Amino acid sequence: MNITVIGTINKDLILPFQGAPIESYGGIFYNMAILSQLTDEEDVIIPVSFIGEDVQTPVMAVLKKFPKVSTDGLIPIDQKNHKVILEYRSPHQRKEKALFNFPPLTWKQVKPFLGSDIIMVNMITGWDIEEKAFFKIAERVGKRLYLDVHFLVMGADKLGRRFPQKPNKVERWLKGSHFVQMNRMEYQIIAGENGKEDFFKKNLKRDQVLIITDGKHGADVVKVDYGKINLKHYPAFKLPAIVDATGCGDAFGAGFVYKYLKTNEVEASIRFANQVAAANALLKGTNEMPLLKETMKEIMNRAE
């Protein structure tokens, strides 16, 4: 299988709720690193992102450890790499600051990589890709499109501090994606405190799959069938403690996409995605991703 992941590779500085600071690569690097652990030898993962001049050499060196990851979609840019500082105030609540922003990807830059079995668009910054380019992707790939809403619903002030902000065209982004992933906070920003059911009845097509992740509570799958909303809850795996919650949403998306391409079953894919996200929460950044499968087995053994 081939999987294209469009978004942004970050340099992350993680200030955990407890413990020492962690420096690692983040953003769609989580998708890449996790998929490289899950997929088979013949599979190919194609990240599409700018890559800053200060990290080009080390990133390429790291990717040599991930032979399934193609570097064809990485675009060198003459500036520092996008950097994110994440300060956790609890295991799940954090403040985030973004520095050295990249420009959005254009249609010309993403078009060569749309032949994959699934196209993931992960809005790491919220402006990772031009709107018109995203809408062209939606028209071109149809049911092969997976959107992680992420920071599409967040703005940034002059100092790079992020804040909730509902985009004007969010409905078009939702309607264009067969799979839509968002967390509970993003769901509330988009739908508002009132009229949530009406919003999704109007803006989800009958065959779409909306996934709402909710940390330690697990995930909900929402489908609209002839005007009726069907919701099913999938509980998370219980963990003794959270080591690092960064990237759990990205881990969930990677796990879902992998399992769905294998089984074509939403339910099995959600359960597997919850397991991958739980394992990610026990690892320190992307540095410890080679321990993913082993950690997933430990989680499953604990649950049995």
Phi and psi in degrees as a GROMACS rama.xvg file:
@    title "Ramachandran Plot"
@    xaxis  label "Phi"
@    yaxis  label "Psi"
@TYPE xy
-114.804  134.518  ASN-2
-129.181  121.511  ILE-3
-98.4325  132.933  THR-4
-122.009  111.744  VAL-5
-102.568  129.204  ILE-6
169.807  -137.397  GLY-7
-136.522  133.294  THR-8
-88.4542  120.627  ILE-9
-97.5687  157.274  ASN-10
-96.2291  119.157  LYS-11
-104.119  134.607  ASP-12
-115.265  109.566  LEU-13
-103.315  123.004  ILE-14
-106.584  93.7211  LEU-15
-64.8043  163.145  PRO-16
-61.3219  -35.9476  PHE-17
-139.484  145.663  GLN-18
102.167  178.398  GLY-19
-79.8705  155.359  ALA-20
-57.9594  149.829  PRO-21
-123.264  128.692  ILE-22
-109.968  127.004  GLU-23
-159.216  173.721  SER-24
-85.7689  143.422  TYR-25
-137.115  -154.68  GLY-26
66.4859  -134.931  GLY-27
-71.586  -3.98966  ILE-28
-61.7994  -31.7545  PHE-29
-62.2675  -47.4053  TYR-30
-56.3161  -48.0568  ASN-31
-61.6486  -50.9798  MET-32
-63.0079  -40.7921  ALA-33
-71.1712  -46.1713  ILE-34
-61.165  -34.8525  LEU-35
-66.1974  -27.3648  SER-36
-80.9486  -30.7845  GLN-37
-87.7554  -34.6699  LEU-38
-79.0855  168.323  THR-39
-85.0831  167.611  ASP-40
-59.25  -34.5632  GLU-41
-82.5791  -7.66555  GLU-42
-77.6273  155.694  ASP-43
-130.737  130.67  VAL-44
-110.417  128.1  ILE-45
-120.236  95.7687  ILE-46
-75.5677  139.988  PRO-47
-121.01  109.692  VAL-48
-160.264  153.382  SER-49
-69.567  157.433  PHE-50
-140.276  122.499  ILE-51
-70.3318  156.17  GLY-52
-62.8726  -27.5235  GLU-53
-77.3035  -14.3497  ASP-54
-122.149  1.05949  VAL-55
-56.9291  -47.8227  GLN-56
-67.8079  -49.7183  THR-57
-65.4428  -36.0906  PRO-58
-64.7441  -44.3065  VAL-59
-62.1947  -36.0508  MET-60
-66.0399  -42.0181  ALA-61
-63.9463  -41.0341  VAL-62
-67.975  -17.3515  LEU-63
-64.0121  -22.4206  LYS-64
-79.9412  -11.3668  LYS-65
-117.534  77.0528  PHE-66
-62.4509  -19.0906  PRO-67
-77.6877  -12.7866  LYS-68
-89.8039  119.209  VAL-69
-82.7932  139.44  SER-70
-97.8123  9.02491  THR-71
-62.7219  -28.0895  ASP-72
-93.2346  2.24029  GLY-73
-85.1468  126.757  LEU-74
-113.376  107.938  ILE-75
-61.9359  140.968  PRO-76
-136.969  142.541  ILE-77
-83.5773  67.8654  ASP-78
-165.739  171.404  GLN-79
-67.4454  151.5  LYS-80
-69.9346  148.841  ASN-81
-55.9581  130.504  HIS-82
-124.068  141.2  LYS-83
-128.018  131.621  VAL-84
-107.812  120.388  ILE-85
-115.101  116.03  LEU-86
-111.522  112.467  GLU-87
-86.521  129.9  TYR-88
-101.31  -10.4477  ARG-89
-156.815  173.973  SER-90
-56.8252  -23.2841  PRO-91
-121.52  -10.9115  HIS-92
-108.044  133.658  GLN-93
-147.797  160.232  ARG-94
-105.812  145.634  LYS-95
-133.31  140.271  GLU-96
-133.137  132.449  LYS-97
-112.924  134.989  ALA-98
-128.387  153.867  LEU-99
58.2182  57.0595  PHE-100
-64.0792  139.541  ASN-101
-81.9691  157.53  PHE-102
-73.799  163.721  PRO-103
-71.8656  148.34  PRO-104
-69.6258  147.217  LEU-105
-102.108  167.442  THR-106
-58.1701  -42.0366  TRP-107
-60.2176  -35.3454  LYS-108
-77.3379  -29.4459  GLN-109
-96.8231  -24.2945  VAL-110
-52.6244  -41.0198  LYS-111
-65.1006  -10.4323  PRO-112
-115.982  22.6061  PHE-113
-96.5025  8.17045  LEU-114
-89.1822  3.0217  GLY-115
-70.1699  167.371  SER-116
-66.0058  -30.0703  ASP-117
-148.815  145.942  ILE-118
-114.597  115.122  ILE-119
-96.8164  127.983  MET-120
-113.35  112.591  VAL-121
-112.217  108.914  ASN-122
-80.9778  76.0352  MET-123
-65.5987  -41.8603  ILE-124
-100.557  -27.0172  THR-125
102.422  -18.4434  GLY-126
-127.755  29.0572  TRP-127
-59.6253  -31.2538  ASP-128
-140.714  144.912  ILE-129
-62.3953  144.147  GLU-130
-54.7813  -48.9772  GLU-131
-63.7846  -30.9197  LYS-132
-69.4392  -41.0534  ALA-133
-63.172  -44.0004  PHE-134
-65.4848  -32.5521  PHE-135
-67.0056  -40.3512  LYS-136
-59.6104  -46.1632  ILE-137
-57.6883  -42.3111  ALA-138
-66.9252  -36.6625  GLU-139
-78.1336  -41.6257  ARG-140
-103.751  -17.1196  VAL-141
57.6237  -119.656  GLY-142
-73.8493  0.429988  LYS-143
-92.0976  8.47951  ARG-144
-102.459  126.725  LEU-145
-119.801  118.903  TYR-146
-108.827  122.807  LEU-147
-98.3694  108.82  ASP-148
-58.5034  -48.4149  VAL-149
44.7554  -119.588  HIS-150
-89.2242  15.5091  PHE-151
-59.7233  -26.9459  LEU-152
-104.483  26.5526  VAL-153
-131.227  139.919  MET-154
-102.22  -179.897  GLY-155
-140.478  138.515  ALA-156
-86.1853  -174.027  ASP-157
-65.4964  -20.1463  LYS-158
-95.2563  3.5771  LEU-159
86.4715  3.25305  GLY-160
-75.8102  135.312  ARG-161
-90.5579  148.638  ARG-162
-148.845  153.113  PHE-163
-62.0995  137.813  PRO-164
-160.14  116.198  GLN-165
-81.2645  120.637  LYS-166
-71.8842  152.287  PRO-167
-63.8233  -35.2854  ASN-168
-105.547  26.4892  LYS-169
-60.169  -31.4959  VAL-170
-61.5382  -39.1003  GLU-171
-66.9613  -37.7236  ARG-172
-62.6436  -43.5367  TRP-173
-66.3208  -46.8605  LEU-174
-65.5427  -26.7052  LYS-175
-81.5506  -8.67314  GLY-176
-110.553  132.339  SER-177
-71.8137  -43.9083  HIS-178
-109.928  131.581  PHE-179
-126.273  123.694  VAL-180
-114.438  134.97  GLN-181
-152.257  155.624  MET-182
-89.9297  177.875  ASN-183
-61.5898  -40.5906  ARG-184
-65.5619  -42.427  MET-185
-63.8022  -38.7555  GLU-186
-58.1534  -44.2604  TYR-187
-68.8941  -35.3588  GLN-188
-64.5176  -43.3798  ILE-189
-72.3805  -48.1549  ILE-190
-88.3253  -19.569  ALA-191
79.4323  171.342  GLY-192
-75.954  -23.1896  GLU-193
-119.508  150.615  ASN-194
69.7218  29.7788  GLY-195
-62.1942  -43.1228  LYS-196
-63.9274  -42.1968  GLU-197
-62.1  -39.4132  ASP-198
-59.788  -48.5277  PHE-199
-76.2199  -27.1174  PHE-200
-63.191  -36.0067  LYS-201
-80.381  -27.2678  LYS-202
-117.793  3.15829  ASN-203
-114.4  134.793  LEU-204
-81.4914  163.061  LYS-205
-60.2468  -34.0344  ARG-206
-97.349  6.6923  ASP-207
-79.2544  158.813  GLN-208
-123.502  116.574  VAL-209
-103.207  126.159  LEU-210
-114.865  123.418  ILE-211
-113.102  110.627  ILE-212
-88.9007  149.838  THR-213
-146.22  47.9417  ASP-214
52.6142  -126.223  GLY-215
-66.4904  -12.6746  LYS-216
-86.9361  -14.3847  HIS-217
104.277  -138.683  GLY-218
-148.683  150.457  ALA-219
-112.356  143.658  ASP-220
-113.137  125.08  VAL-221
-114.998  131.209  VAL-222
-131.912  146.786  LYS-223
-108.656  122.307  VAL-224
-126.719  106.487  ASP-225
52.4578  47.2503  TYR-226
82.5244  -3.97941  GLY-227
-105.692  134.438  LYS-228
-88.9625  125.202  ILE-229
-109.344  124.748  ASN-230
-125.194  133.814  LEU-231
-130.59  134.721  LYS-232
-99.7422  140.412  HIS-233
-125.218  109.051  TYR-234
-66.346  152.134  PRO-235
-78.3979  163.825  ALA-236
-77.8522  137.608  PHE-237
-77.7055  135.312  LYS-238
-120.768  146.851  LEU-239
-67.839  -29.9273  PRO-240
-166.218  160.428  ALA-241
-101.819  122.576  ILE-242
-84.4662  -48.764  VAL-243
-158.146  112.724  ASP-244
-83.0608  -5.78779  ALA-245
-60.7996  133.842  THR-246
81.7073  5.19824  GLY-247
-64.4042  -36.0574  CYS-248
-65.4347  -39.9507  GLY-249
-65.7598  -39.5012  ASP-250
-62.9765  -43.0805  ALA-251
-57.8987  -49.3495  PHE-252
-60.7474  -42.2191  GLY-253
-63.2941  -43.5995  ALA-254
-63.5483  -42.1499  GLY-255
-62.1439  -49.5216  PHE-256
-60.8209  -45.0124  VAL-257
-58.6743  -51.1374  TYR-258
-68.223  -35.879  LYS-259
-66.5972  -39.4301  TYR-260
-65.5042  -26.8675  LEU-261
-81.0572  -36.4782  LYS-262
-117.89  -24.0574  THR-263
62.0066  25.5333  ASN-264
-120.857  121.648  GLU-265
-66.0049  -45.235  VAL-266
-61.0904  -49.1385  GLU-267
-61.6403  -35.5853  ALA-268
-70.0299  -37.7763  SER-269
-65.6433  -45.4575  ILE-270
-62.0383  -42.0122  ARG-271
-65.71  -41.2724  PHE-272
-62.0576  -39.727  ALA-273
-60.7651  -38.0181  ASN-274
-67.7932  -42.3538  GLN-275
-64.4723  -43.221  VAL-276
-63.3113  -39.0567  ALA-277
-63.5593  -42.9736  ALA-278
-63.5117  -39.5494  ALA-279
-60.4556  -37.0226  ASN-280
-67.8808  -14.1607  ALA-281
-99.3151  2.94202  LEU-282
-115.859  150.348  LEU-283
-90.5368  100.962  LYS-284
59.3377  -163.963  GLY-285
-81.1617  -6.54279  THR-286
-63.0237  -32.2915  ASN-287
-101.105  15.5242  GLU-288
-62.1319  -26.3842  MET-289
-59.7898  -14.3627  PRO-290
-90.617  5.92675  LEU-291
-58.936  -54.9806  LEU-292
-61.8678  -41.2995  LYS-293
-61.6655  -41.674  GLU-294
-67.4355  -37.9217  THR-295
-61.9119  -40.0367  MET-296
-63.9243  -41.1188  LYS-297
-62.3909  -40.4018  GLU-298
-64.0312  -43.3347  ILE-299
-66.1003  -39.8512  MET-300
-63.3872  -37.5733  ASN-301
-68.3289  -32.3519  ARG-302
-78.1913  -22.7065  ALA-303
